[in-house]
């Protein structure tokens, strides 16, 4: 298949890549790149979300011991004064900026002002505070929706701003594009080592599985699981099922983020993905086979499809020495196990009733 890899190949585990203990690639028997001390002060903005929690797991797994985090209740990232004060007190040396307001087609199309405002403010306050306190390096994470609706496939970094955006997520895309340009501007004007990475569609533990506003893969998992429990014979899926999408497990992304923090310095953003895509129908069939075999899939063509295809060109990242490791079927099975365990725990907690003390 031109510009992509078959569904069958996507279900297989990627070829092995030797990695050093800190998550970097091993080149000629040695680890290369910036050495980040194990006790360096590292701030993960958005640590409770899908991506942030994945990065925290990755950093702890490879031995980093001084991770800085703050909940929304502890720090409103839309408040510049509060963010400035937090940075002045904690003085992070490295920042993973992965916080934001996110969602699928429905929330993107019905809450555009919220998506634009929140994301503009969040990356604006954090980037500026990082500049003021002389953070050594910041990684800003965007989204593949930054590329034009009619973008050539696979989408290359140079395709940014080459045409109109997809209308259903235009506000979110504009905010993410401004984040890229903000990092570039701080690098050009002040010499700040701020870089940007654009991941493909993500999934994994701590994703949003609410069928009302989740992205397509977690929504399919949740609806298939609910249908199985209810004994339903079918589920309805928005759109025609023909759009093509690429999916990466969040643990792969976290590993890539650490790799880029150590190895990448450029004012140009870089794509992070698998280089593999499949149709929404193929994805739905795979989810059904894992979660609820025998359920009938009914597609509703009256609902929007979104972009016809979204596949990232990852040649630049591959040339640096990093490739994804977790195949789609393997990642889907582990994600469903995590979801099912959490689902059962939530039910058990409700049945236990309130604590008495």
C-alpha positions in Angstrom: 0.0 0.0 0.0 1.6 3.3 -1.1 2.5 5.7 1.7 1.6 3.2 4.4 1.8 -0.4 5.7 -0.9 -3.1 5.6 -3.2 -3.8 8.5 -1.7 -7.2 8.9 1.8 -5.7 9.3 0.4 -3.2 11.8 -0.6 -6.0 14.1 2.9 -7.3 14.3 5.5 -6.1 16.8 8.0 -3.7 15.3 11.6 -4.8 14.9 13.9 -4.6 17.9 15.9 -1.5 18.7 18.6 -1.5 21.3 18.0 1.2 24.0 20.2 2.5 26.7 19.0 2.5 30.4 17.8 6.1 30.1 15.6 5.4 27.1 18.1 6.6 24.5 19.2 4.7 21.4 22.5 2.8 21.6 24.8 3.8 18.8 28.0 1.8 18.1 28.0 0.4 21.7 27.5 3.7 23.5 24.7 6.2 24.5 24.9 9.6 22.9 23.1 12.9 23.5 22.6 15.3 26.4 23.1 13.5 29.7 20.2 14.4 32.0 21.1 13.7 35.7 18.8 11.2 37.4 18.0 13.9 40.1 17.4 16.7 37.6 14.2 18.7 38.3 11.8 17.6 35.6 8.3 19.1 35.3 5.6 17.2 33.5 2.7 19.5 32.8 -0.5 17.5 32.5 0.8 14.5 34.4 -2.6 13.0 35.1 -3.6 12.8 31.4 -3.0 10.1 28.8 0.4 11.5 27.7 1.6 13.0 30.9 1.0 9.8 32.9 2.8 7.9 30.2 5.8 10.2 30.5 5.8 10.0 34.3 5.9 6.2 34.0 8.7 6.3 31.5 10.8 8.7 33.5 10.4 6.7 36.8 11.1 3.4 35.0 14.5 4.6 33.7 15.5 6.1 37.1 14.6 9.8 37.3 13.9 10.7 40.9 13.0 14.4 41.0 9.7 14.7 39.1 7.7 17.9 39.5 3.9 17.8 39.0 0.8 19.9 39.9 -2.9 19.1 39.6 -5.4 21.6 38.2 -6.5 22.4 41.7 -2.9 23.2 42.7 -2.0 25.2 39.6 -4.2 26.8 36.9 -2.0 26.7 33.8 -4.1 29.5 32.3 -3.0 31.9 35.0 0.3 33.5 34.0 1.0 35.0 37.5 0.3 31.6 39.2 2.5 29.8 36.7 5.3 32.3 37.1 5.2 31.9 40.8 5.2 28.1 40.6 8.2 28.1 38.3 10.1 30.6 40.5 9.6 28.3 43.5 10.3 24.9 41.9 12.9 25.9 39.3 12.4 23.0 36.9 15.4 22.3 34.6 13.5 20.3 32.0 9.8 20.7 31.0 7.5 18.3 29.2 4.6 20.5 28.1 1.8 17.9 27.4 -1.1 19.6 29.2 -4.2 20.8 27.3 -7.9 20.5 26.6 -8.5 17.6 24.2 -11.3 15.5 22.8 -12.8 13.8 19.8 -14.9 15.2 16.9 -18.0 16.1 18.9 -16.3 18.2 21.7 -14.0 19.8 19.1 -16.9 20.9 16.9 -19.2 22.0 19.8 -16.7 23.7 22.1 -14.3 25.5 19.8 -13.9 28.6 22.0 -12.9 26.5 25.0 -10.5 24.4 23.0 -8.8 27.5 21.5 -8.7 29.6 24.7 -7.5 26.9 27.1 -4.8 25.6 24.8 -3.5 29.1 23.8 -3.3 30.1 27.4 -1.7 26.8 28.7 1.2 26.8 26.3 1.6 30.5 26.5 2.0 30.7 30.3 4.3 27.7 30.6 6.6 28.6 27.7 6.9 32.2 29.0 7.6 31.0 32.6 10.2 28.5 31.3 11.9 31.4 29.6 11.8 33.6 32.6 13.4 31.0 34.9 16.0 29.8 32.3 14.7 26.2 31.9 17.4 24.2 30.2 15.1 22.5 27.7 11.4 22.3 27.0 9.5 19.8 24.8 6.1 21.0 23.6 3.7 18.3 22.3 1.3 19.2 19.6 -1.0 17.1 17.4 -1.2 15.7 13.9 -4.3 17.8 13.3 -2.1 20.8 12.6 -1.8 19.7 9.0 -4.2 20.8 6.2 -7.3 18.7 5.5 -6.2 18.0 2.0 -2.6 17.4 3.0 -0.5 15.1 0.8 0.0 11.7 2.5 2.0 10.8 4.4 2.2 14.2 6.1 5.6 15.8 6.2 6.8 18.5 8.6 7.1 21.0 5.8 3.3 20.6 5.0 2.4 22.8 7.9 0.3 25.8 6.9 0.2 24.6 3.3 -3.6 24.7 3.1 -7.0 25.0 5.0 -7.4 23.0 8.2 -10.0 20.3 8.9 -13.1 22.4 10.0 -14.2 19.9 12.8 -11.0 20.6 14.8 -9.8 23.9 13.4 -9.8 25.7 16.8 -7.7 23.0 18.4 -5.3 22.9 15.5 -4.8 26.7 15.5 -3.9 26.6 19.2 -1.4 23.8 18.6 0.1 25.6 15.6 0.6 28.7 17.7 2.4 26.6 20.3 4.9 25.4 17.7 5.4 29.0 16.5 5.8 30.2 20.1 8.6 27.8 20.8 10.3 28.7 17.5 9.9 32.4 18.4 11.5 32.0 21.8 14.3 30.1 20.3 15.0 32.7 17.6 14.6 35.8 19.8 16.1 34.5 23.1 18.0 31.3 22.2 15.8 29.2 24.4 16.1 25.4 23.8 12.4 24.8 23.2 11.5 22.1 20.8 8.2 20.8 19.4 7.0 17.3 18.5 3.7 16.3 16.7 2.4 12.9 17.7 -0.1 10.8 15.8 -3.4 9.5 17.3 -2.7 8.1 20.8 -4.2 5.5 23.1 -3.3 3.6 26.3 -3.8 3.7 30.0 -5.5 6.8 31.5 -7.1 7.7 28.2 -10.6 9.2 28.3 -13.1 6.4 27.7 -16.3 8.4 27.9 -18.2 7.6 24.7 -19.6 11.1 24.6 -16.3 12.9 24.0 -13.5 10.4 23.7 -11.3 9.9 20.7 -12.2 7.1 18.3 -10.2 4.2 19.7 -11.0 4.5 23.4 -14.6 5.3 22.5 -14.8 2.1 20.5 -13.4 0.1 23.4 -15.9 1.6 25.8 -18.9 1.1 23.6 -17.9 -2.4 22.7 -17.4 -3.3 26.3 -20.8 -1.8 27.3 -22.5 -3.6 24.5 -21.0 -6.9 25.6 -22.2 -6.4 29.2 -25.6 -5.4 28.1 -26.0 -8.3 25.6 -26.5 -5.9 22.7 -26.2 -7.3 19.2 -24.7 -4.2 17.5 -23.1 -0.8 18.0 -23.5 2.3 15.9 -20.3 4.0 14.7 -20.1 7.6 13.4 -19.2 8.0 9.7 -18.6 5.7 6.8 -15.7 3.8 8.2 -13.5 4.7 5.2 -11.1 7.4 6.7 -7.6 6.1 7.5 -5.9 6.8 10.8 -2.6 6.0 12.4 -2.4 5.0 16.1 0.5 4.9 18.6 0.6 3.5 22.1 1.3 6.2 24.7 4.2 4.3 26.1 5.9 4.5 22.7 5.3 8.2 22.6 6.7 8.7 26.1 9.9 6.8 25.1 10.1 9.1 22.0 9.7 12.2 24.1 12.6 11.2 26.3 14.7 10.4 23.3 13.9 13.8 21.7 14.6 15.6 25.0 18.1 14.1 24.9 18.8 14.1 21.1 16.8 16.7 19.3 17.5 20.5 19.0 15.9 22.4 16.2 13.4 25.2 15.6 11.5 22.8 13.3 8.9 20.5 14.8 9.2 16.8 14.3 6.6 14.1 13.6 6.2 11.2 16.0 4.3 8.2 14.8 4.4 4.6 13.5 4.2 5.1 9.8 1.3 2.7 9.7 -2.4 3.4 9.1 -5.7 1.5 8.7 -9.4 2.4 8.0 -11.8 3.2 10.8 -13.7 0.1 9.8 -10.6 -2.1 10.2 -9.9 -0.5 13.5 -13.5 -1.1 14.7 -13.3 -4.7 13.6 -10.1 -5.2 15.5 -11.6 -3.6 18.7 -14.7 -5.8 18.3 -12.6 -9.0 17.9 -10.6 -8.2 21.1 -13.4 -6.8 23.2 -16.7 -8.2 22.1 -16.5 -10.9 19.4 -19.7 -11.3 17.4 -21.0 -7.7 17.9 -22.4 -6.2 14.6 -20.9 -2.9 13.5 -23.3 -0.4 12.0 -21.9 2.7 10.4 -23.9 6.0 10.3 -22.9 7.9 7.2 -24.9 10.9 8.3 -22.3 11.7 10.9 -19.0 13.4 10.0 -15.9 11.5 9.1 -13.2 14.1 9.7 -10.1 14.2 7.6 -10.0 11.5 4.9 -6.6 10.3 5.9 -4.0 11.2 8.6 -0.7 9.4 8.3 2.5 11.0 9.5 5.8 10.8 7.6 8.3 9.8 10.4 11.4 9.6 8.2 13.1 12.4 10.1 12.6 10.7 13.5 13.6 7.3 12.1 16.8 8.9 10.8 17.7 10.0 14.3 17.5 6.4 15.4 14.1 6.0 17.0 11.2 3.7 16.0 8.0 2.6 17.6 8.0 -0.7 19.4 4.4 -1.6 20.3 2.2 -3.1 17.6 -1.5 -2.1 17.4 -3.0 -5.4 18.4 -0.6 -5.9 21.3 -1.3 -2.3 22.5 -5.0 -2.7 22.1 -5.1 -5.9 24.2 -3.1 -4.4 27.0 -5.2 -1.2 26.9 -8.4 -3.1 27.1 -7.1 -5.1 30.0 -6.2 -1.9 31.8 -9.7 -0.4 31.1 -11.6 -3.6 32.1 -9.6 -3.7 35.4 -10.4 0.0 36.1 -14.1 -0.6 35.1 -14.5 -3.5 37.5 -12.7 -1.6 40.3 -15.1 1.4 39.9 -18.1 -0.9 40.1 -16.7 -2.6 43.2 -16.1 0.8 44.9 -19.7 1.9 44.2 -21.1 -1.4 45.6 -18.9 -1.0 48.7 -20.8 2.1 49.7 -19.4 5.1 51.6 -16.6 4.7 54.1 -17.6 4.9 57.8 -15.2 6.4 60.3 
